[in-house]
Amino acid sequence: MKKISVIIAGRHSTSISLEPEFVDELRFLAKRKNKTINELVTQIDSERQQENLSSAIRIYILKQLKKQISQNYPL
């Protein structure tokens, strides 16, 4: 597990524990969307349901990868 520190909504500092592969993908997605990691995590935090933030990030990454796959390989 890798811990990263983020600031949510420009005011709330927290740490997130994720596997290194998820941290790498989070960085990649933030860069691709022209956002900072803090901005992307703030977006994910605002859209999450009941799950904890680390789980919400993993789910967000999974959905983004599935979306990319379906765009490249439509059924």
C-alpha positions in Angstrom: 0.0 0.0 0.0 1.1 3.5 -0.7 -0.1 6.6 1.2 -0.6 9.8 -0.5 -1.7 13.1 1.0 -4.4 15.2 -0.6 -6.3 18.3 0.0 -10.0 18.0 -0.7 -11.9 21.1 -1.8 -8.9 23.2 -1.0 -9.4 23.0 2.7 -9.5 19.4 4.1 -6.2 17.6 4.3 -6.3 13.7 4.4 -4.2 10.7 3.5 -5.3 7.9 1.2 -3.9 4.4 1.2 -4.0 2.8 -2.3 -2.0 0.1 -4.0 0.8 1.6 -6.1 -0.9 0.7 -9.4 -4.0 2.7 -8.4 -1.9 5.6 -7.4 -0.2 5.5 -10.8 -3.6 5.3 -12.6 -5.0 8.1 -10.5 -2.0 10.3 -11.5 -2.5 9.4 -15.1 -6.2 10.1 -15.1 -5.6 13.5 -13.4 -3.0 14.4 -16.0 -5.3 13.3 -18.9 -8.1 15.4 -17.5 -5.8 18.4 -17.0 -6.5 18.3 -13.3 -4.4 18.1 -10.2 -4.7 15.0 -8.1 -6.3 17.2 -5.4 -8.9 18.4 -7.9 -9.7 14.9 -9.2 -10.0 13.5 -5.6 -12.2 16.4 -4.7 -14.5 15.4 -7.7 -14.5 11.8 -6.7 -15.2 12.7 -3.0 -18.2 14.8 -4.0 -19.7 12.0 -6.2 -19.2 9.1 -3.9 -22.0 7.3 -2.1 -21.3 5.5 1.2 -18.0 3.9 0.5 -14.8 5.2 2.0 -12.7 7.5 -0.1 -10.0 4.9 -1.0 -12.7 2.6 -2.2 -14.4 5.4 -4.1 -11.2 6.1 -5.9 -10.7 2.5 -6.9 -14.3 2.3 -8.2 -13.8 5.5 -10.1 -10.6 4.2 -11.7 -12.3 0.9 -12.6 -15.3 2.8 -14.2 -12.9 5.0 -16.2 -11.0 1.9 -17.5 -14.2 0.1 -18.4 -15.4 3.2 -20.2 -12.2 3.4 -22.2 -12.4 -0.3 -23.1 -16.0 0.0 -24.3 -15.1 3.0 -26.5 -12.3 1.0 -28.1 -14.1 -2.3 -28.3 -17.8 -1.7 -28.6 -20.1 -4.7 -28.3 
